[in-house]
Amino acid sequence: MSTLSADPYRTSLRTVADWGLVAIAVLTLAALALPVGALGGAPVGWFGGMMGGTLAPLFLIGVVLAVVAGRSAPKRVWGAWVELGGVALAWLLPLHLLNEGVDLSAGWGLWLFLVAATLLLWRVMGVLAGVPGWTRSVVVPGLFGLGLLVGWEVLVRGFQVPAILLPPPSRIASALAAHAPVLWDDFRQTVLTSVLRGYVMGCGAGFLVAILADRLPFLARGLLPLGNLASAIPVVGIAPIMVMWFGFDWQSKAAVIVVMTFFPMMINTLAGLGNSERIQLDLMRSYGAGYGRTLVKLRLPNALPFLFNGLKINSTLALIGAIVAEFFGTPVVGMGFRISTEVARMNLDIVWATIAVAALTGSGLYGGLALLERATTAWHPSMRRR
């Protein structure tokens, strides 16, 4: 009796994974033979009495344990956590060497070591991304972001990039702490005063006009070309006009946001309202439901993924529009005002701190809407997990 052969796809994946571990081990061994940097003009090796003498063997132990764990599918997730421990040990090494004043620009051994650690982190995220729950939704994005920040820190400080060109994340974090009151005032003016008001007005108007255009088809045919036209208008073109029309306070910023968010919301709402299947509409007609009841009971629930898509797109557009509009006139507070004035003074630390606040704000708004979408549209076929 012949035995069935294993799945070739899984076999190929296992082969690739094994070769990945071999490549990581080879890079790590090669790195041990090269210096990690220079101190006072003299090369510094792995076993020169510094922290590298302890971290390198520990990282090798982590790789070996990961290889052993990775050979068994039921223990693959456990192996990934072991690999993550090796990655953490690996990334502590360059940070320690930087604090000791070691020049890392000529440390080829260290860079090979970091390439191996990056490949190991890649494998860890690939495994953990298949684990449902908070591991996939929180741990994997967190590891990816943390890896980017640590890589940014090591590369900028290791190659001694001037802070005026690109400061390291540690310096940006220090600026965030030092200028927290000023950044909070800017956040309150830009986000809480301008963005939220303009966002609600723009998205609300786009939604209501989409309902009206769905009821009156000629209105949709007339507005859709205008939407394409409005999307081609640069925000730097309409922002100074709105400032002249509505003044320097939040009203002009909200007007810019309304222009930027109105048409994306309207187009997504119209697309969502047309997403209901004909058999569903026929069923509602068989129940004697009119336009209003069909809209509330069937078409709007089916359109929720499209509505949230418009809301998520507009969450970032609104923030960008408000910041750009503040370049052309605002009270002496606001993120855009802070960026424009501090760049002129060459205070780039606070500029990058403001950019970090804007990035975190945009990510938080988008993430909050994504969580709300998952909570309210879990029943929708587009949200079902295979």
Disulfide bonds with the S-S distance in Angstrom:
none
